[in-house]
Amino acid sequence: MENQADQSQLDDENSAYWNRYAIRGWREVLFYLNGIQAQRLLVQVFLTDGQESIISSLLDIDEESGELILDGIRDHPFNRKAVPGAKIRVETSLDNIRIMFDTSVSELTHYLGSPAIRARLPDALVRLQRREYFRVDLPIANPVACVIPASAAGHPAPLKTVVLDISLGGVAIAENTGIFDPRTGDTLTQCEIALPDVGLLKVDLRVHSVAQVLVRTGHKKKRVGCSFVELPNPLASALQRFIMNLERERRGRK
């Protein structure tokens, strides 16, 4: 499956992924849904006509009724708009591949005594390879720092770099001191990225590209492309919300 980030506001971009990467075979769709359930993965559920979302899990798949059961949250704003027929989008990561599908709410119900959401089984889903994650540029006016520990930076003190862009797959960082000399394949452990409204992310980064970039001032900066190493689901969910909100704000200013 391929796609990610905003929902209704990114549908134009997402449609390209659907047209190219959608999996529509019934058995293939069930294969991925069963994998999500078997691994007890966290999923994020969005209302496609609003901003509400919840972190959930796939509790049950009922092939006979053509429905699935998602974990619900009692007394959450999401519930007020999750009426029968409401469109939702479900996203998660399975074996480092982003999975996304659209469906509709059948009803808010209970499952084994707890709040739950009954929804239609999707006709298709999209698989999004890491390299195809939706990526957003970060504001230059309020730069986001990525601090690389001294041991990983090969320097006596921690190294502060600037995050240029970010996705669920990784980040691009810039450094202009000349003291940082990463190589493709290096792993930078325990890096710290402070994201507004999210908090401090402690992540391991694997370097996959290094390039010199000439900026407007005529100076050169080192641009280092990195992928996240086994980003935990809670961090992935927090990062996804940050990316969505940032893109939503950006589009709202246009």
Secondary structure, 3 states (H helix, E strand, C coil): CCCCCCCHHHHHHHHHHHHHHEECCHHHHHHHHHHHHHCCCEEEEEECCCCCEEEEEEEEEECCCCEEEEECCCCCHHHHHCCCCCEEEEEEEECCEEEEEEEEEEEEEEECCEEEEEEECCCCEEEECHHHCCCEECCCCCCEEEEECHHHHCCCCCEEEEEEEECCCEEEEEECCCCCCCCCCCEEEEEEEEECCCEEEEEEEEEEEEEEEECCCCCEEEEEEEEECCCCHHHHHHHHHHHHHHHHHHHHCC
